Amino acid sequence: MARFVRKGHQAAANAVVPLPVKDGVAPSYLWITETLAGGMLAFLEARFPDVAGPSWAERLARGDVVDARGERLGPDSHVRQGMRIWYYRELERETPIPFEESIIFRDEHLLVVDKPHFLPMIPTGRFLRETLLVRLKQTFDLPHLTPIHRLDRETAGVVIFSHNLATRGTYQSMFQKRSVRKVYEALAPVLAGREFPFTYRSRMVDGDKFFVMREEAGEPNSETLVELLETRGEVARYRLHPHTGRKHQLRLHMASLGVPILNDAFYPVALPCKGDDFSRPLQLLARAIAFDDPRTGAARSFSSTRALDWPAP
């Protein structure tokens, strides 16, 4: 089997792309690093034996598989070392996500969105069209749209996209320099024995399972300011200020404090996959983002209008 480097939906945005965005879906590509006999169809069928959606023969016939110059590839096209093949990722079936995003702000540079729970940010795994990026590309016809930061699929709230290639790096640098002020809210059990506000720090590393993080001894690399907003019975609403941006930072920090965020299926213990059960959203909300615009110096602030779901008394 050929060795190759596969690039997905987002990587295509930074290359010369011979296929257009189709129904909001950008093409993917892969590099082939050795020459093989047997033709393109045999290669694709062997490389992607479990491919969902139309067969590779159908995709080749439609002209949806091309080389780097945009020339259509056929079943008998040669598979050569150094080729870059472009194609569309397709799924035969995809579960609809029954929640809608809303637009907070749009100008010639940015699109700011209020994301619902359960909606993935970008195509991955079993999600393609039911992702925020593809929905927005299809709705607004913005082929260069890309998120400049991320939210977990389970998290709702404010997220910022760039759709101007000329200024994208300028806005991305805000997050790299940690000059963006992010505020989250979460529902979790009441944390006793602490004076609020307080700062929690820990060293976070990849967990044993690829999709979770864990803490270990050593120099802290994550920091969260925790404020208590209100309590109702045994549940409290917290305001969380992440001063660093580690994967799952707020979820892991709250679980480590002994008060995991309500309905968290990953922390403190990763539970079996809930599939398409939308009945128990993670009670974590990206409430607001604020920053000084790196182009103009103007202060900007965007807030979510969504609310967390307090459990019934």
C-alpha positions as CSV (number, residue, x, y, z in Angstrom):
1,M,0.0,0.0,0.0
2,A,1.3,3.5,-0.9
3,R,2.6,5.7,1.8
4,F,1.0,9.1,1.7
5,V,0.3,12.3,3.5
6,R,-3.4,13.1,3.8
7,K,-4.6,16.7,4.4
8,G,-8.1,17.4,5.4
9,H,-10.8,20.1,5.0
10,Q,-8.8,22.9,6.6
11,A,-5.4,22.2,5.1
12,A,-6.8,22.7,1.6
13,A,-7.5,26.4,2.4
14,N,-3.8,27.1,2.4
15,A,-2.9,25.5,-0.9
16,V,-3.6,26.2,-4.6
17,V,-7.0,24.4,-4.8
18,P,-8.0,23.0,-8.2
19,L,-11.5,22.0,-7.0
20,P,-14.1,24.6,-5.8
21,V,-16.0,24.5,-2.5
22,K,-19.1,22.4,-3.2
23,D,-22.2,22.9,-1.1
24,G,-20.0,24.3,1.7
25,V,-17.5,21.4,1.6
26,A,-13.9,22.2,0.7
27,P,-11.9,19.5,-1.1
28,S,-9.3,17.4,0.7
29,Y,-6.0,16.2,-0.7
30,L,-3.3,13.6,-0.2
31,W,0.3,13.2,-1.4
32,I,1.4,9.9,-2.9
33,T,5.0,9.0,-2.0
34,E,5.6,6.0,-4.2
35,T,4.7,4.8,-7.7
36,L,2.2,1.9,-7.9
37,A,0.8,-0.2,-10.7
38,G,-2.9,-1.0,-11.1
39,G,-4.4,2.4,-11.8
40,M,-6.1,5.1,-9.7
41,L,-9.3,3.3,-9.0
42,A,-7.5,0.2,-7.6
43,F,-5.4,2.5,-5.4
44,L,-8.3,4.5,-4.0
45,E,-10.3,1.4,-3.3
46,A,-7.4,-0.2,-1.5
47,R,-6.5,2.9,0.4
48,F,-10.0,3.7,1.6
49,P,-11.7,0.2,1.9
50,D,-14.4,1.5,4.3
51,V,-15.2,4.7,2.4
52,A,-18.7,5.9,3.0
53,G,-20.9,7.5,0.3
54,P,-20.6,7.1,-3.5
55,S,-18.0,4.6,-4.8
56,W,-14.7,5.8,-6.0
57,A,-15.7,4.7,-9.5
58,E,-18.7,7.1,-9.4
59,R,-16.5,9.9,-8.0
60,L,-14.0,9.5,-10.8
61,A,-16.7,9.4,-13.4
62,R,-18.1,12.7,-12.0
63,G,-14.7,14.4,-12.2
64,D,-14.5,14.8,-8.5
65,V,-11.0,13.4,-8.2
66,V,-8.3,15.5,-9.9
67,D,-4.6,16.1,-9.8
68,A,-2.8,19.3,-8.7
69,R,-3.4,20.9,-12.1
70,G,-7.1,20.2,-11.9
71,E,-7.0,17.5,-14.5
72,R,-9.6,14.8,-14.1
73,L,-8.3,11.4,-13.0
74,G,-9.8,8.2,-14.4
75,P,-9.8,4.6,-13.2
76,D,-6.7,3.8,-15.2
77,S,-4.7,7.0,-14.4
78,H,-1.2,6.3,-13.2
79,V,-0.4,6.4,-9.5
80,R,3.0,8.2,-9.4
81,Q,5.3,9.3,-6.6
82,G,4.9,13.0,-5.8
83,M,1.3,13.3,-7.1
84,R,-1.1,15.3,-5.1
85,I,-4.7,14.1,-5.5
86,W,-7.7,16.3,-4.7
87,Y,-11.2,14.9,-3.8
88,Y,-14.3,15.6,-1.8
89,R,-15.0,13.8,1.4
90,E,-18.5,12.3,1.3
91,L,-20.7,10.5,3.8
92,E,-23.5,8.2,2.9
93,R,-25.5,9.1,6.0
94,E,-25.2,11.8,8.5
95,T,-27.3,12.4,11.6
96,P,-28.9,15.9,11.5
97,I,-27.9,18.2,14.4
98,P,-31.3,19.7,15.4
99,F,-29.9,23.0,16.8
100,E,-29.1,26.2,14.9
101,E,-26.3,28.6,15.2
102,S,-26.9,32.4,15.2
103,I,-24.8,35.2,13.8
104,I,-23.5,37.8,16.3
105,F,-21.4,40.0,14.0
106,R,-20.0,40.1,10.5
107,D,-17.7,42.5,8.7
108,E,-15.2,42.2,5.8
109,H,-12.8,40.3,8.0
110,L,-14.6,38.4,10.7
111,L,-17.7,36.3,11.3
112,V,-18.7,35.9,14.9
113,V,-21.1,33.1,15.7
114,D,-23.1,31.8,18.7
115,K,-22.6,28.0,18.4
116,P,-25.2,25.5,19.8
117,H,-24.3,22.5,21.8
118,F,-23.5,19.2,19.9
119,L,-22.5,20.9,16.6
120,P,-18.9,20.2,15.7
121,M,-16.7,23.0,14.5
122,I,-15.2,21.4,11.4
123,P,-15.6,18.2,9.5
124,T,-14.2,15.2,11.3
125,G,-15.1,11.5,11.7
126,R,-18.8,11.0,11.1
127,F,-19.5,14.7,10.7
128,L,-19.3,16.6,7.5
129,R,-22.2,18.8,6.4
130,E,-23.6,18.9,10.0
131,T,-20.7,21.1,11.2
132,L,-20.5,24.8,11.9
133,L,-17.9,25.5,9.2
134,V,-19.8,23.8,6.4
135,R,-23.1,25.3,7.4
136,L,-21.6,28.8,7.4
137,K,-19.8,28.3,4.1
138,Q,-23.0,27.1,2.4
139,T,-25.1,29.9,3.9
140,F,-22.8,32.8,3.2
141,D,-20.8,31.6,0.3
142,L,-17.5,32.3,2.0
143,P,-14.9,29.9,0.5
144,H,-12.0,31.1,2.6
145,L,-13.9,30.9,5.9
146,T,-12.0,29.2,8.8
147,P,-12.2,29.3,12.6
148,I,-9.4,31.2,14.3
149,H,-10.0,29.3,17.5
150,R,-12.0,26.2,18.5
151,L,-14.8,25.1,20.8
152,D,-15.5,21.4,21.7
153,R,-18.5,19.9,20.0
154,E,-20.2,19.7,23.4
155,T,-19.6,23.4,24.2
156,A,-21.9,26.2,23.1
157,G,-21.2,29.9,22.7
158,V,-19.1,32.5,21.0
159,V,-16.6,31.5,18.3
160,I,-14.8,33.7,15.8
161,F,-14.1,32.9,12.1
162,S,-11.9,34.7,9.6
163,H,-13.0,34.9,5.9
164,N,-10.3,37.4,4.7
165,L,-7.0,35.8,3.7
166,A,-5.2,39.1,3.9
167,T,-6.0,39.7,7.6
168,R,-6.4,36.2,8.9
169,G,-2.9,36.0,10.3
170,T,-3.3,39.3,12.1
171,Y,-6.4,38.0,14.0
172,Q,-4.9,34.5,14.6
173,S,-2.0,36.1,16.3
174,M,-4.2,37.5,19.0
175,F,-4.9,34.0,20.3
176,Q,-1.2,33.0,19.9
177,K,-0.2,36.0,22.0
178,R,-3.0,35.3,24.5
179,S,-4.4,38.8,24.1
180,V,-8.0,37.6,23.8
181,R,-10.1,37.7,27.0
182,K,-12.4,34.7,27.1
183,V,-15.2,34.2,29.7
184,Y,-17.1,30.9,30.2
185,E,-20.0,29.9,32.4
186,A,-20.6,26.4,33.8
187,L,-23.1,24.6,36.0
188,A,-21.5,22.2,38.4
189,P,-21.9,21.0,42.0
190,V,-21.3,23.5,44.8
191,L,-17.6,23.7,45.7
192,A,-17.3,23.9,49.4
193,G,-14.2,25.1,51.4
194,R,-13.0,27.7,48.9
195,E,-13.0,31.4,48.9
196,F,-13.9,32.9,45.6
197,P,-12.5,34.0,43.3
198,F,-9.4,31.8,43.2
199,T,-7.0,30.6,40.5
200,Y,-6.4,26.9,39.8
201,R,-3.2,25.8,38.1
202,S,-2.0,22.4,36.9
203,R,0.2,20.6,34.5
204,M,-2.0,19.1,31.7
205,V,-0.8,16.4,29.3
206,D,-2.4,14.0,26.9
207,G,-4.4,11.2,28.5
208,D,-4.2,7.5,27.9
209,K,-7.2,7.8,25.5
210,F,-6.5,10.2,22.6
211,F,-9.6,12.3,23.2
212,V,-9.0,13.2,26.9
213,M,-6.4,15.1,28.9
214,R,-5.0,14.4,32.4
215,E,-2.9,16.1,35.0
216,E,0.5,15.2,36.3
217,A,3.1,16.5,38.7
218,G,5.3,19.3,37.4
219,E,5.4,22.9,36.3
220,P,1.9,24.1,35.7
221,N,1.0,24.9,32.0
222,S,-2.7,25.7,32.5
223,E,-4.4,28.3,34.6
224,T,-8.1,29.1,35.2
225,L,-9.7,31.9,37.4
226,V,-12.9,30.5,39.0
227,E,-15.7,32.8,40.2
228,L,-18.9,31.8,41.9
229,L,-22.0,33.6,40.5
230,E,-24.9,31.9,42.2
231,T,-26.1,28.7,43.8
232,R,-29.4,26.8,43.6
233,G,-29.6,23.9,46.0
234,E,-26.6,21.6,45.3
235,V,-25.7,23.2,41.9
236,A,-23.8,26.4,41.3
237,R,-23.1,28.6,38.3
238,Y,-19.5,29.5,37.9
239,R,-17.7,32.1,35.7
240,L,-14.5,30.7,34.4
241,H,-11.6,32.7,32.9
242,P,-9.0,30.5,31.1
243,H,-5.7,32.3,31.1
244,T,-4.3,29.5,29.0
245,G,-6.0,27.5,26.2
246,R,-5.3,23.8,26.8
247,K,-7.6,21.2,25.3
248,H,-10.5,20.5,27.7
249,Q,-8.9,22.8,30.2
250,L,-12.0,24.0,31.9
251,R,-13.6,20.5,32.0
252,L,-10.5,18.9,33.5
253,H,-9.9,21.7,36.0
254,M,-13.5,21.6,37.3
255,A,-13.4,17.8,37.6
256,S,-10.0,18.0,39.4
257,L,-11.6,20.3,41.9
258,G,-14.2,17.7,42.6
259,V,-17.1,19.5,40.9
260,P,-17.2,18.2,37.3
261,I,-19.4,20.2,34.9
262,L,-22.9,18.8,34.6
263,N,-23.4,16.2,31.9
264,D,-19.7,15.9,31.1
265,A,-19.2,12.5,29.5
266,F,-15.4,12.8,29.5
267,Y,-14.4,14.0,33.0
268,P,-13.7,12.7,35.6
269,V,-14.4,9.4,33.8
270,A,-14.8,8.9,30.1
271,L,-18.2,7.3,29.7
272,P,-19.4,5.2,26.7
273,C,-20.3,7.2,23.6
274,K,-23.8,8.6,23.8
275,G,-24.1,8.5,20.0
276,D,-26.8,10.9,18.9
277,D,-28.4,11.5,22.3
278,F,-29.1,15.2,22.5
279,S,-30.9,15.1,25.8
280,R,-28.1,16.1,28.2
281,P,-25.9,18.9,26.8
282,L,-22.7,19.7,28.6
283,Q,-23.4,22.7,30.8
284,L,-20.5,24.8,29.6
285,L,-21.0,28.0,27.6
286,A,-18.4,30.3,26.0
287,R,-20.2,33.4,27.3
288,A,-18.0,36.2,25.8
289,I,-14.9,37.1,23.9
290,A,-13.2,40.5,24.1
291,F,-10.1,42.0,22.5
292,D,-8.5,45.1,21.1
293,D,-8.7,44.9,17.3
294,P,-5.1,44.4,16.1
295,R,-5.9,46.4,12.9
296,T,-7.7,49.4,14.4
297,G,-7.0,49.3,18.1
298,A,-10.8,49.5,18.8
299,A,-12.2,47.5,21.7
300,R,-14.4,44.7,20.7
301,S,-16.6,42.4,22.7
302,F,-19.1,39.7,21.7
303,S,-21.5,37.8,23.9
304,S,-23.6,34.7,23.6
305,T,-27.4,35.0,24.3
306,R,-27.7,31.3,25.2
307,A,-28.5,30.1,28.7
308,L,-27.4,27.1,30.7
309,D,-30.1,24.6,31.8
310,W,-30.5,24.4,35.5
311,P,-31.6,21.0,36.7
312,A,-35.1,20.7,38.0
313,P,-35.3,21.1,41.8
